[in-house]
Amino acid sequence: FLQERIKVGGKAGALGDTVTVTRDKTKITVTSDSTFSKRYLKYLTKKYLKKNNVRDWLRVISSNKDRNVYELRYFNIAENEAEEEE
């Protein structure tokens, strides 16, 4: 999904040598030689979650220890149910 949607030079899917997307078992790594916005990567990730109908259960957050890392985490549903009961 990311390889098709990331825009380089105004064209989607034309990554060339400037942006590489690699996948290890549970980790996807996006490296860029030019400037690349973290917010744009977060936007694309949210768009992917929405397309696959899992946006209601997963959220995209940046890691506490390293600000260059985004993680997908489940919403804490137990806390939300407790707030609705009150």
Backbone atoms as SQL, in Angstrom:
CREATE TABLE atoms (id INTEGER PRIMARY KEY, chain TEXT, resi INTEGER, resn TEXT, atom TEXT, x REAL, y REAL, z REAL);
INSERT INTO atoms VALUES
  (1, 'A', 1, 'PHE', 'N', 0.830, -1.193, 0.000),
  (2, 'A', 1, 'PHE', 'CA', 0.000, 0.000, 0.000),
  (3, 'A', 1, 'PHE', 'C', 0.874, 1.256, 0.000),
  (4, 'A', 2, 'LEU', 'N', 1.881, 1.274, 0.872),
  (5, 'A', 2, 'LEU', 'CA', 2.726, 2.463, 0.968),
  (6, 'A', 2, 'LEU', 'C', 3.523, 2.700, -0.310),
  (7, 'A', 3, 'GLN', 'N', 4.003, 1.642, -0.935),
  (8, 'A', 3, 'GLN', 'CA', 4.780, 1.809, -2.162),
  (9, 'A', 3, 'GLN', 'C', 3.943, 2.409, -3.277),
  (10, 'A', 4, 'GLU', 'N', 2.649, 2.120, -3.293),
  (11, 'A', 4, 'GLU', 'CA', 1.770, 2.671, -4.322),
  (12, 'A', 4, 'GLU', 'C', 1.374, 4.106, -4.029),
  (13, 'A', 5, 'ARG', 'N', 1.270, 4.478, -2.749),
  (14, 'A', 5, 'ARG', 'CA', 0.687, 5.768, -2.377),
  (15, 'A', 5, 'ARG', 'C', 1.677, 6.885, -2.068),
  (16, 'A', 6, 'ILE', 'N', 2.901, 6.561, -1.683),
  (17, 'A', 6, 'ILE', 'CA', 3.856, 7.614, -1.326),
  (18, 'A', 6, 'ILE', 'C', 4.184, 8.432, -2.571),
  (19, 'A', 7, 'LYS', 'N', 4.058, 9.749, -2.437),
  (20, 'A', 7, 'LYS', 'CA', 4.331, 10.643, -3.560),
  (21, 'A', 7, 'LYS', 'C', 5.754, 11.193, -3.456),
  (22, 'A', 8, 'VAL', 'N', 6.480, 11.085, -4.551),
  (23, 'A', 8, 'VAL', 'CA', 7.808, 11.683, -4.663),
  (24, 'A', 8, 'VAL', 'C', 7.798, 12.529, -5.921),
  (25, 'A', 9, 'GLY', 'N', 8.060, 13.805, -5.760),
  (26, 'A', 9, 'GLY', 'CA', 8.037, 14.703, -6.915),
  (27, 'A', 9, 'GLY', 'C', 6.648, 14.895, -7.484),
  (28, 'A', 10, 'GLY', 'N', 5.610, 14.734, -6.657),
  (29, 'A', 10, 'GLY', 'CA', 4.242, 14.932, -7.101),
  (30, 'A', 10, 'GLY', 'C', 3.617, 13.731, -7.778),
  (31, 'A', 11, 'LYS', 'N', 4.347, 12.618, -7.883),
  (32, 'A', 11, 'LYS', 'CA', 3.814, 11.423, -8.535),
  (33, 'A', 11, 'LYS', 'C', 3.758, 10.273, -7.540),
  (34, 'A', 12, 'ALA', 'N', 2.602, 9.662, -7.432),
  (35, 'A', 12, 'ALA', 'CA', 2.432, 8.535, -6.519),
  (36, 'A', 12, 'ALA', 'C', 3.071, 7.288, -7.114),
  (37, 'A', 13, 'GLY', 'N', 3.759, 6.530, -6.265),
  (38, 'A', 13, 'GLY', 'CA', 4.349, 5.270, -6.689),
  (39, 'A', 13, 'GLY', 'C', 5.703, 5.389, -7.358),
  (40, 'A', 14, 'ALA', 'N', 6.162, 6.600, -7.629),
  (41, 'A', 14, 'ALA', 'CA', 7.463, 6.791, -8.277),
  (42, 'A', 14, 'ALA', 'C', 8.532, 7.019, -7.213),
  (43, 'A', 15, 'LEU', 'N', 8.862, 5.965, -6.465),
  (44, 'A', 15, 'LEU', 'CA', 9.788, 6.113, -5.350),
  (45, 'A', 15, 'LEU', 'C', 11.225, 6.323, -5.811),
  (46, 'A', 16, 'GLY', 'N', 11.639, 5.620, -6.837),
  (47, 'A', 16, 'GLY', 'CA', 13.008, 5.745, -7.325),
  (48, 'A', 16, 'GLY', 'C', 14.004, 5.297, -6.271),
  (49, 'A', 17, 'ASP', 'N', 15.119, 6.000, -6.193),
  (50, 'A', 17, 'ASP', 'CA', 16.153, 5.666, -5.210),
  (51, 'A', 17, 'ASP', 'C', 16.043, 6.518, -3.956),
  (52, 'A', 18, 'THR', 'N', 15.139, 7.488, -3.933),
  (53, 'A', 18, 'THR', 'CA', 15.077, 8.406, -2.797),
  (54, 'A', 18, 'THR', 'C', 14.343, 7.826, -1.600),
  (55, 'A', 19, 'VAL', 'N', 13.326, 6.992, -1.815),
  (56, 'A', 19, 'VAL', 'CA', 12.544, 6.415, -0.722),
  (57, 'A', 19, 'VAL', 'C', 12.533, 4.898, -0.872),
  (58, 'A', 20, 'THR', 'N', 12.830, 4.206, 0.233),
  (59, 'A', 20, 'THR', 'CA', 12.756, 2.744, 0.218),
  (60, 'A', 20, 'THR', 'C', 11.815, 2.280, 1.318),
  (61, 'A', 21, 'VAL', 'N', 11.004, 1.287, 1.012),
  (62, 'A', 21, 'VAL', 'CA', 10.079, 0.694, 1.971),
  (63, 'A', 21, 'VAL', 'C', 10.469, -0.770, 2.112),
  (64, 'A', 22, 'THR', 'N', 10.869, -1.161, 3.329),
  (65, 'A', 22, 'THR', 'CA', 11.246, -2.549, 3.582),
  (66, 'A', 22, 'THR', 'C', 10.376, -3.114, 4.684),
  (67, 'A', 23, 'ARG', 'N', 10.204, -4.441, 4.650),
  (68, 'A', 23, 'ARG', 'CA', 9.335, -5.084, 5.632),
  (69, 'A', 23, 'ARG', 'C', 10.064, -6.250, 6.275),
  (70, 'A', 24, 'ASP', 'N', 10.135, -6.233, 7.597),
  (71, 'A', 24, 'ASP', 'CA', 10.547, -7.382, 8.384),
  (72, 'A', 24, 'ASP', 'C', 9.273, -7.907, 9.014),
  (73, 'A', 25, 'LYS', 'N', 9.303, -9.044, 9.617),
  (74, 'A', 25, 'LYS', 'CA', 8.094, -9.748, 10.058),
  (75, 'A', 25, 'LYS', 'C', 6.990, -8.837, 10.599),
  (76, 'A', 26, 'THR', 'N', 7.273, -8.044, 11.605),
  (77, 'A', 26, 'THR', 'CA', 6.232, -7.197, 12.190),
  (78, 'A', 26, 'THR', 'C', 6.561, -5.716, 12.082),
  (79, 'A', 27, 'LYS', 'N', 7.553, -5.371, 11.291),
  (80, 'A', 27, 'LYS', 'CA', 8.011, -3.988, 11.238),
  (81, 'A', 27, 'LYS', 'C', 8.148, -3.537, 9.789),
  (82, 'A', 28, 'ILE', 'N', 7.651, -2.357, 9.498),
  (83, 'A', 28, 'ILE', 'CA', 7.813, -1.752, 8.178),
  (84, 'A', 28, 'ILE', 'C', 8.704, -0.531, 8.349),
  (85, 'A', 29, 'THR', 'N', 9.742, -0.442, 7.541),
  (86, 'A', 29, 'THR', 'CA', 10.697, 0.650, 7.642),
  (87, 'A', 29, 'THR', 'C', 10.648, 1.481, 6.372),
  (88, 'A', 30, 'VAL', 'N', 10.495, 2.793, 6.549),
  (89, 'A', 30, 'VAL', 'CA', 10.512, 3.724, 5.422),
  (90, 'A', 30, 'VAL', 'C', 11.726, 4.617, 5.610),
  (91, 'A', 31, 'THR', 'N', 12.664, 4.561, 4.675),
  (92, 'A', 31, 'THR', 'CA', 13.851, 5.409, 4.739),
  (93, 'A', 31, 'THR', 'C', 13.857, 6.326, 3.525),
  (94, 'A', 32, 'SER', 'N', 14.339, 7.548, 3.750),
  (95, 'A', 32, 'SER', 'CA', 14.302, 8.546, 2.690),
  (96, 'A', 32, 'SER', 'C', 15.613, 9.317, 2.650),
  (97, 'A', 33, 'ASP', 'N', 16.114, 9.567, 1.447),
  (98, 'A', 33, 'ASP', 'CA', 17.309, 10.391, 1.276),
  (99, 'A', 33, 'ASP', 'C', 16.949, 11.869, 1.256),
  (100, 'A', 34, 'SER', 'N', 15.753, 12.195, 0.801),
  (101, 'A', 34, 'SER', 'CA', 15.300, 13.582, 0.770),
  (102, 'A', 34, 'SER', 'C', 14.394, 13.838, 1.975),
  (103, 'A', 35, 'THR', 'N', 13.844, 15.033, 2.059),
  (104, 'A', 35, 'THR', 'CA', 12.953, 15.356, 3.173),
  (105, 'A', 35, 'THR', 'C', 11.659, 14.568, 3.038),
  (106, 'A', 36, 'PHE', 'N', 11.202, 14.038, 4.167),
  (107, 'A', 36, 'PHE', 'CA', 9.994, 13.216, 4.179),
  (108, 'A', 36, 'PHE', 'C', 9.235, 13.528, 5.459),
  (109, 'A', 37, 'SER', 'N', 7.998, 13.933, 5.330),
  (110, 'A', 37, 'SER', 'CA', 7.198, 14.360, 6.467),
  (111, 'A', 37, 'SER', 'C', 6.665, 13.165, 7.254),
  (112, 'A', 38, 'LYS', 'N', 6.843, 13.216, 8.578),
  (113, 'A', 38, 'LYS', 'CA', 6.281, 12.171, 9.431),
  (114, 'A', 38, 'LYS', 'C', 4.764, 12.229, 9.400),
  (115, 'A', 39, 'ARG', 'N', 4.219, 13.424, 9.332),
  (116, 'A', 39, 'ARG', 'CA', 2.772, 13.576, 9.301),
  (117, 'A', 39, 'ARG', 'C', 2.179, 12.939, 8.048),
  (118, 'A', 40, 'TYR', 'N', 2.877, 13.013, 6.931),
  (119, 'A', 40, 'TYR', 'CA', 2.413, 12.391, 5.690),
  (120, 'A', 40, 'TYR', 'C', 2.379, 10.871, 5.835),
  (121, 'A', 41, 'LEU', 'N', 3.382, 10.306, 6.493),
  (122, 'A', 41, 'LEU', 'CA', 3.404, 8.867, 6.729),
  (123, 'A', 41, 'LEU', 'C', 2.266, 8.459, 7.659),
  (124, 'A', 42, 'LYS', 'N', 1.996, 9.280, 8.670),
  (125, 'A', 42, 'LYS', 'CA', 0.888, 9.001, 9.589),
  (126, 'A', 42, 'LYS', 'C', -0.446, 9.087, 8.844),
  (127, 'A', 43, 'TYR', 'N', -0.588, 10.069, 7.959),
  (128, 'A', 43, 'TYR', 'CA', -1.798, 10.220, 7.153),
  (129, 'A', 43, 'TYR', 'C', -2.028, 8.987, 6.280),
  (130, 'A', 44, 'LEU', 'N', -0.984, 8.503, 5.619),
  (131, 'A', 44, 'LEU', 'CA', -1.116, 7.323, 4.767),
  (132, 'A', 44, 'LEU', 'C', -1.460, 6.080, 5.579),
  (133, 'A', 45, 'THR', 'N', -0.887, 5.976, 6.775),
  (134, 'A', 45, 'THR', 'CA', -1.186, 4.828, 7.633),
  (135, 'A', 45, 'THR', 'C', -2.641, 4.849, 8.069),
  (136, 'A', 46, 'LYS', 'N', -3.143, 6.021, 8.446),
  (137, 'A', 46, 'LYS', 'CA', -4.553, 6.136, 8.827),
  (138, 'A', 46, 'LYS', 'C', -5.469, 5.811, 7.650),
  (139, 'A', 47, 'LYS', 'N', -5.078, 6.243, 6.467),
  (140, 'A', 47, 'LYS', 'CA', -5.863, 5.963, 5.266),
  (141, 'A', 47, 'LYS', 'C', -5.914, 4.460, 4.999),
  (142, 'A', 48, 'TYR', 'N', -4.805, 3.773, 5.206),
  (143, 'A', 48, 'TYR', 'CA', -4.751, 2.320, 5.029),
  (144, 'A', 48, 'TYR', 'C', -5.647, 1.617, 6.043),
  (145, 'A', 49, 'LEU', 'N', -5.608, 2.071, 7.299),
  (146, 'A', 49, 'LEU', 'CA', -6.448, 1.461, 8.335),
  (147, 'A', 49, 'LEU', 'C', -7.925, 1.671, 8.024),
  (148, 'A', 50, 'LYS', 'N', -8.280, 2.850, 7.548),
  (149, 'A', 50, 'LYS', 'CA', -9.668, 3.152, 7.195),
  (150, 'A', 50, 'LYS', 'C', -10.135, 2.284, 6.031),
  (151, 'A', 51, 'LYS', 'N', -9.268, 2.091, 5.038),
  (152, 'A', 51, 'LYS', 'CA', -9.615, 1.288, 3.867),
  (153, 'A', 51, 'LYS', 'C', -9.889, -0.163, 4.255),
  (154, 'A', 52, 'ASN', 'N', -9.162, -0.672, 5.239),
  (155, 'A', 52, 'ASN', 'CA', -9.316, -2.064, 5.665),
  (156, 'A', 52, 'ASN', 'C', -10.249, -2.223, 6.868),
  (157, 'A', 53, 'ASN', 'N', -10.978, -1.168, 7.212),
  (158, 'A', 53, 'ASN', 'CA', -11.984, -1.178, 8.276),
  (159, 'A', 53, 'ASN', 'C', -11.440, -1.602, 9.637),
  (160, 'A', 54, 'VAL', 'N', -10.223, -1.214, 9.954),
  (161, 'A', 54, 'VAL', 'CA', -9.674, -1.482, 11.284),
  (162, 'A', 54, 'VAL', 'C', -9.332, -0.183, 12.011),
  (163, 'A', 55, 'ARG', 'N', -9.757, 0.935, 11.460),
  (164, 'A', 55, 'ARG', 'CA', -9.477, 2.244, 12.058),
  (165, 'A', 55, 'ARG', 'C', -10.146, 2.395, 13.419),
  (166, 'A', 56, 'ASP', 'N', -11.249, 1.677, 13.659),
  (167, 'A', 56, 'ASP', 'CA', -11.953, 1.777, 14.932),
  (168, 'A', 56, 'ASP', 'C', -11.225, 1.050, 16.056),
  (169, 'A', 57, 'TRP', 'N', -10.328, 0.132, 15.730),
  (170, 'A', 57, 'TRP', 'CA', -9.650, -0.663, 16.762),
  (171, 'A', 57, 'TRP', 'C', -8.184, -0.301, 16.939),
  (172, 'A', 58, 'LEU', 'N', -7.551, 0.230, 15.897),
  (173, 'A', 58, 'LEU', 'CA', -6.130, 0.552, 15.961),
  (174, 'A', 58, 'LEU', 'C', -5.921, 2.048, 15.852),
  (175, 'A', 59, 'ARG', 'N', -4.832, 2.515, 16.458),
  (176, 'A', 59, 'ARG', 'CA', -4.465, 3.921, 16.334),
  (177, 'A', 59, 'ARG', 'C', -2.972, 4.024, 16.062),
  (178, 'A', 60, 'VAL', 'N', -2.566, 5.124, 15.494),
  (179, 'A', 60, 'VAL', 'CA', -1.169, 5.363, 15.154),
  (180, 'A', 60, 'VAL', 'C', -0.612, 6.349, 16.161),
  (181, 'A', 61, 'ILE', 'N', 0.448, 5.947, 16.864),
  (182, 'A', 61, 'ILE', 'CA', 1.079, 6.842, 17.829),
  (183, 'A', 61, 'ILE', 'C', 2.584, 6.815, 17.622),
  (184, 'A', 62, 'SER', 'N', 3.256, 7.891, 18.023),
  (185, 'A', 62, 'SER', 'CA', 4.713, 7.891, 17.952),
  (186, 'A', 62, 'SER', 'C', 5.257, 7.309, 19.245),
  (187, 'A', 63, 'SER', 'N', 6.352, 6.607, 19.130),
  (188, 'A', 63, 'SER', 'CA', 6.960, 5.935, 20.268),
  (189, 'A', 63, 'SER', 'C', 7.502, 6.962, 21.260),
  (190, 'A', 64, 'ASN', 'N', 7.468, 6.635, 22.549),
  (191, 'A', 64, 'ASN', 'CA', 7.956, 7.550, 23.574),
  (192, 'A', 64, 'ASN', 'C', 9.467, 7.721, 23.529),
  (193, 'A', 65, 'LYS', 'N', 10.185, 6.633, 23.290),
  (194, 'A', 65, 'LYS', 'CA', 11.639, 6.712, 23.342),
  (195, 'A', 65, 'LYS', 'C', 12.265, 7.279, 22.082),
  (196, 'A', 66, 'ASP', 'N', 11.674, 7.009, 20.924),
  (197, 'A', 66, 'ASP', 'CA', 12.251, 7.479, 19.668),
  (198, 'A', 66, 'ASP', 'C', 11.154, 8.137, 18.840),
  (199, 'A', 67, 'ARG', 'N', 11.270, 9.412, 18.600),
  (200, 'A', 67, 'ARG', 'CA', 10.223, 10.152, 17.888),
  (201, 'A', 67, 'ARG', 'C', 10.193, 9.863, 16.394),
  (202, 'A', 68, 'ASN', 'N', 11.146, 9.081, 15.892),
  (203, 'A', 68, 'ASN', 'CA', 11.141, 8.731, 14.475),
  (204, 'A', 68, 'ASN', 'C', 10.419, 7.424, 14.214),
  (205, 'A', 69, 'VAL', 'N', 9.738, 6.893, 15.230),
  (206, 'A', 69, 'VAL', 'CA', 9.079, 5.592, 15.116),
  (207, 'A', 69, 'VAL', 'C', 7.593, 5.758, 15.392),
  (208, 'A', 70, 'TYR', 'N', 6.769, 5.195, 14.513),
  (209, 'A', 70, 'TYR', 'CA', 5.331, 5.130, 14.752),
  (210, 'A', 70, 'TYR', 'C', 4.955, 3.704, 15.092),
  (211, 'A', 71, 'GLU', 'N', 3.974, 3.547, 15.966),
  (212, 'A', 71, 'GLU', 'CA', 3.483, 2.230, 16.355),
  (213, 'A', 71, 'GLU', 'C', 1.980, 2.180, 16.151),
  (214, 'A', 72, 'LEU', 'N', 1.482, 0.992, 15.890),
  (215, 'A', 72, 'LEU', 'CA', 0.040, 0.762, 15.849),
  (216, 'A', 72, 'LEU', 'C', -0.339, 0.084, 17.148),
  (217, 'A', 73, 'ARG', 'N', -1.272, 0.660, 17.860),
  (218, 'A', 73, 'ARG', 'CA', -1.727, 0.085, 19.122),
  (219, 'A', 73, 'ARG', 'C', -3.241, 0.009, 19.121),
  (220, 'A', 74, 'TYR', 'N', -3.736, -0.947, 19.893),
  (221, 'A', 74, 'TYR', 'CA', -5.179, -1.079, 20.045),
  (222, 'A', 74, 'TYR', 'C', -5.687, 0.003, 20.987),
  (223, 'A', 75, 'PHE', 'N', -6.902, 0.485, 20.741),
  (224, 'A', 75, 'PHE', 'CA', -7.543, 1.380, 21.685),
  (225, 'A', 75, 'PHE', 'C', -7.828, 0.608, 22.958),
  (226, 'A', 76, 'ASN', 'N', -7.771, 1.271, 24.100),
  (227, 'A', 76, 'ASN', 'CA', -8.084, 0.623, 25.363),
  (228, 'A', 76, 'ASN', 'C', -9.596, 0.687, 25.547),
  (229, 'A', 77, 'ILE', 'N', -10.269, -0.354, 25.138),
  (230, 'A', 77, 'ILE', 'CA', -11.730, -0.383, 25.117),
  (231, 'A', 77, 'ILE', 'C', -12.307, -0.464, 26.524),
  (232, 'A', 78, 'ALA', 'N', -11.617, -1.096, 27.449),
  (233, 'A', 78, 'ALA', 'CA', -12.109, -1.245, 28.818),
  (234, 'A', 78, 'ALA', 'C', -12.294, 0.119, 29.483),
  (235, 'A', 79, 'GLU', 'N', -11.372, 1.051, 29.259),
  (236, 'A', 79, 'GLU', 'CA', -11.498, 2.387, 29.845),
  (237, 'A', 79, 'GLU', 'C', -12.668, 3.144, 29.230),
  (238, 'A', 80, 'ASN', 'N', -12.879, 2.998, 27.935),
  (239, 'A', 80, 'ASN', 'CA', -13.973, 3.694, 27.259),
  (240, 'A', 80, 'ASN', 'C', -15.326, 3.217, 27.770),
  (241, 'A', 81, 'GLU', 'N', -15.470, 1.929, 28.023),
  (242, 'A', 81, 'GLU', 'CA', -16.735, 1.396, 28.527),
  (243, 'A', 81, 'GLU', 'C', -17.009, 1.900, 29.936),
  (244, 'A', 82, 'ALA', 'N', -15.978, 2.044, 30.753),
  (245, 'A', 82, 'ALA', 'CA', -16.152, 2.546, 32.115),
  (246, 'A', 82, 'ALA', 'C', -16.607, 4.004, 32.096),
  (247, 'A', 83, 'GLU', 'N', -16.086, 4.800, 31.175),
  (248, 'A', 83, 'GLU', 'CA', -16.483, 6.200, 31.076),
  (249, 'A', 83, 'GLU', 'C', -17.924, 6.339, 30.600),
  (250, 'A', 84, 'GLU', 'N', -18.369, 5.468, 29.714),
  (251, 'A', 84, 'GLU', 'CA', -19.730, 5.541, 29.200),
  (252, 'A', 84, 'GLU', 'C', -20.750, 5.178, 30.267),
  (253, 'A', 85, 'GLU', 'N', -20.386, 4.304, 31.209),
  (254, 'A', 85, 'GLU', 'CA', -21.312, 3.893, 32.258),
  (255, 'A', 85, 'GLU', 'C', -21.550, 5.000, 33.273),
  (256, 'A', 86, 'GLU', 'N', -20.581, 5.882, 33.462),
  (257, 'A', 86, 'GLU', 'CA', -20.705, 6.940, 34.479),
  (258, 'A', 86, 'GLU', 'C', -21.638, 8.041, 34.085);
